[in-house]
Amino acid sequence: MGSGVEKVDSAGGGSQHRDAARLRQLRALCLTLLVAVFAAAPLAAQQEQQRVVRGLSFEGNHALDDYTLRAAIATTNSSVFATSPFLRWLGLGEKRYFNELEFRRDVLRVLLLYRQSGYMNAVVDTLVRREGRDVYLKFRIYEGDPVRLAALDILGLDSILDVRRLKRELPLLVGDPFNRALLQASADTIVSRLKNLGYPYADILRNYDVDVAALRAVATLEALPGRRMRVGQVLITGVEKVDTGTIRRMISVKESDWFRQDQLYLTQRDLYGLGMFRSVNVVLADTTPPPGDSVRVAVRVAEAPRHRIRVGAGYASLDCFRVQGGWTAYDFFGGARSLDLTGQLSKIGVGYPTDANFKRNVCGFLRDDDQSDTANYNATVTLRQPAFLSPRHTASFAVFAERRSEFKAYTRQAVGANVAVTFNARRDVPVTVGYGYSVGRTAADPAVYCQRFLLCNQSDQAFLANRRPFGAITISGVRARVNSVLDPSAGSVTQLTLVHASRYVLSDTLYEFNRGELEISKYYPLSRRSVLAWRIRGGTILPQRLSLLGQSVKFVPPDQRFYAGGPNSVRGFARNELGPRVYVSDSLEVNGTDTTYSRIQASPTGGNTVFTANLELRVPSPIFPERVRLGLFVDVGQVWERGDTGTTVSGLRVTPGLGLRFITPLGPVRLDAAYNGYPQEPGTLYFLNKADNSITATGKTVRPGLPSGLWRRVVVQFAVGQAF
């Protein structure tokens, strides 16, 4: 019995314990389900009421611009088509949805960015306005006074660099807000200078102390330059068909020279620019300092295909349709030289033998251009030697055959050859010295010859247009320091070109002159996307006086004269239409003593002196600011015939305007509209007799009036690339 009771009691107690355990498990399960329900409810509500970000703005920020703050946060605004009240009804554009958790984190991100920038007392508040399924967000920022750098000590460089001068050139200066990113940039600047002085393993230790209450910071940069070392062995890897000796002749890193990091970068750029390699990497071969006073450099390359073919086609207002192609052989017979064959055909659809009457429609811009009656062509074979006498210099030799025309000005048809040497080809100021020799003819409007050189009958003009040799020496130098070739926003470009042609360089006696041209461009960044730019261009020609068919004249061939006007010049004038001109009529009607001329066409004569200046402000547009920019510009210029007492051209022409720039991978696509408040230049009227092709001066001067109406004075220009 006793044992049975014990059993019963024992069983009863186990049952109670099991019931209690089940109850606790049930309670835990209910609690888990309750937590899950409450956790899922806001998520479901958020998914159910997902809101579109229709506006995102910042208020009170001065030290950091909107672009920097937008890049630092996760929340992004919807696209313009989804936020603009005038466009959102279309249902287009990308919609970005509001995430409350990320938005709260964004507040911390902005606050952290300000503190890293030296604004330790910054306060960030937010304003969230919900309207149905839309949300409008605003960050309200109180920046406060920044912590400023009171002292900056640089240690370990007294025997290597001028520390006082170095402090003035660092990104972070004493007195500036204590920006830790700029402190790191200052350390990187010192390391870079040390590596360019022969210290390949230089390093910097950073230390700083911030007193928030006093708004004061003190920083120390301690340099660990290590040993100064020379370049020991240069290891070249990855070559298959290219001779390593060719690579060694091209590289700027030489054994026994003091190590310089910039020479590694320069070698990498030079080798990649040869076109023979798919990739190039020039680095230190040893990651830790080796024993001794020399360091090894590794040049790692991956070869590219030895031959390349290029084909293309396009349309341009001055070319109508055009096609081009090319074939290039790299490392041609070794030595890193290249052989390049190129060909181009333009004026397709308007010029013989490809005329398809496109002048009446798609190529209507060429309707009044007599120089477009035949297709233009160019075929060139060029041999380039990238390392000529030195890795810094290059040489080229080319033979060509061409027919090219300039809008309403002239046509040049010639065969010839060019040889050129470029000194410091891959450095800051490359200088090219070249000699060109060609045999060909240049034709222009008969009225141009008649006015400028008093050759008005057909036989005299045929004499002037005969095939003649033309030899010239050209010297040109370019100093380009811009941050982008296609769309510069900072830096400057200076270019000088000098040309000498005379019998002493095998040129015909008719082609003797000296020509000089200088162009300077400057770019000032006003903000991340706003740029102020200006350009000045000036040129002059000094022709030799010669006797031409019994007359003493100063002859300059039409293809060497200066012209202005067009999308890259003074934009208030069509291409080449700024400056002196002549007028030609081939139809007349005589009524008694009165003679009326009709079908009058103008031809620019060009000049021996030119001056143009451009000022342009480029700012982002309110719509699609990352892809579309606005341009406000003023162009000034004129073309003169210096020494011509009978010229009717005087004074400068000023044409203001505005335009759009659409940013593309190939560069900006530009649409400009400029206001021209001037009538066309007056000029002498000539009559062309179609029976014998003779041309005579009528004794009259054509003085066009100013077009009536505002819109008829607006000149629209379309082009690819910035004007300058």
QUIRAFEN-V877242 format. One record per backbone hydrogen bond with DSSP energy under -1.0 kcal/mol. CO is the residue of the C=O (numbers start at 1). NH is the residue of the N-H. If there is no record, write none. Layout:
BEGIN
CO	NH
CO	NH
END
This chain:
BEGIN
1	5
2	6
3	7
4	8
5	9
6	10
7	11
8	12
9	13
10	14
11	15
12	16
13	17
14	18
15	19
16	20
17	21
18	22
19	23
20	24
21	25
22	26
23	27
24	28
25	29
26	30
27	31
28	32
29	33
30	34
31	35
32	36
33	37
34	38
35	39
36	40
37	41
40	44
41	45
42	46
43	47
44	48
45	49
51	98
52	135
53	78
55	137
57	139
59	141
65	69
66	70
67	71
79	82
80	84
84	87
84	88
87	90
88	91
94	79
96	53
99	103
100	104
101	105
102	106
103	107
104	108
105	109
106	110
107	111
108	112
109	113
110	114
111	115
112	116
113	117
114	119
115	118
116	180
118	120
118	147
119	122
123	142
125	140
127	138
129	136
131	134
133	52
134	131
135	54
136	129
137	57
138	127
139	59
140	125
142	123
147	178
148	217
149	175
151	219
153	221
155	223
157	160
157	161
161	163
162	166
163	167
164	168
166	169
173	176
176	149
177	179
179	183
180	184
181	185
182	186
183	187
184	188
185	189
186	190
187	191
188	192
189	193
190	194
191	195
192	196
194	197
194	199
198	229
199	202
203	224
205	222
207	220
209	218
211	216
215	148
216	211
217	150
217	151
218	209
219	153
220	207
221	155
222	205
224	203
229	259
230	295
231	256
233	297
235	299
237	301
243	247
244	248
245	249
246	250
247	251
254	257
257	231
261	265
262	266
263	267
264	268
265	269
266	270
267	271
268	272
269	273
271	274
272	275
276	304
279	302
281	300
283	298
293	230
295	232
296	285
297	235
298	283
299	237
300	281
302	278
302	279
306	330
308	328
310	326
312	324
314	322
316	320
319	347
320	316
321	348
322	314
323	345
324	312
325	343
326	310
327	341
328	308
329	339
331	334
337	332
338	384
339	329
340	382
341	327
342	380
343	325
344	378
345	323
346	376
347	350
347	351
348	321
349	356
349	358
351	354
352	375
357	360
358	361
358	363
361	364
363	366
364	367
366	369
369	372
373	352
376	346
377	403
378	344
379	401
380	342
381	399
382	340
383	397
384	338
385	395
390	393
392	425
393	388
394	422
395	385
396	420
397	383
398	418
399	381
400	416
401	379
402	414
403	377
404	412
406	409
410	406
411	443
412	404
413	441
414	402
415	439
416	400
417	437
418	398
419	435
420	396
421	433
422	394
423	431
424	427
430	478
431	423
432	476
433	421
434	474
435	419
436	472
437	417
438	470
439	415
440	468
441	413
443	411
445	448
445	449
446	450
447	451
448	452
449	453
449	455
456	695
457	461
458	462
459	463
460	464
461	465
463	466
468	440
469	508
470	438
472	436
473	500
474	434
475	498
476	432
477	496
479	494
481	492
490	483
491	523
492	481
493	521
494	479
495	519
496	477
497	517
498	475
499	515
500	473
501	513
502	505
502	507
503	506
508	511
512	544
513	501
514	542
515	499
516	540
517	497
518	538
519	495
520	536
521	493
522	534
523	491
524	532
530	526
530	527
531	618
532	524
533	616
534	522
535	614
536	520
537	612
538	518
539	610
540	516
542	514
546	553
548	551
551	548
553	546
557	560
562	607
564	578
565	576
566	569
570	566
570	573
573	566
574	577
580	605
582	603
583	686
584	601
585	688
587	598
589	596
591	594
594	591
596	589
601	584
603	582
607	562
608	541
609	640
610	539
611	638
612	537
613	636
614	535
615	634
616	533
617	632
618	531
619	630
624	627
624	628
627	663
628	621
629	661
630	619
631	659
632	617
633	657
634	615
635	655
636	613
637	653
638	611
640	608
640	609
641	644
644	647
653	637
655	635
656	675
657	633
658	673
659	631
660	671
661	629
662	669
664	667
668	721
669	662
670	719
671	660
672	717
673	658
674	715
683	702
684	583
685	698
686	585
687	696
689	693
694	689
696	687
700	685
702	683
710	713
711	714
713	676
715	674
717	672
719	670
END
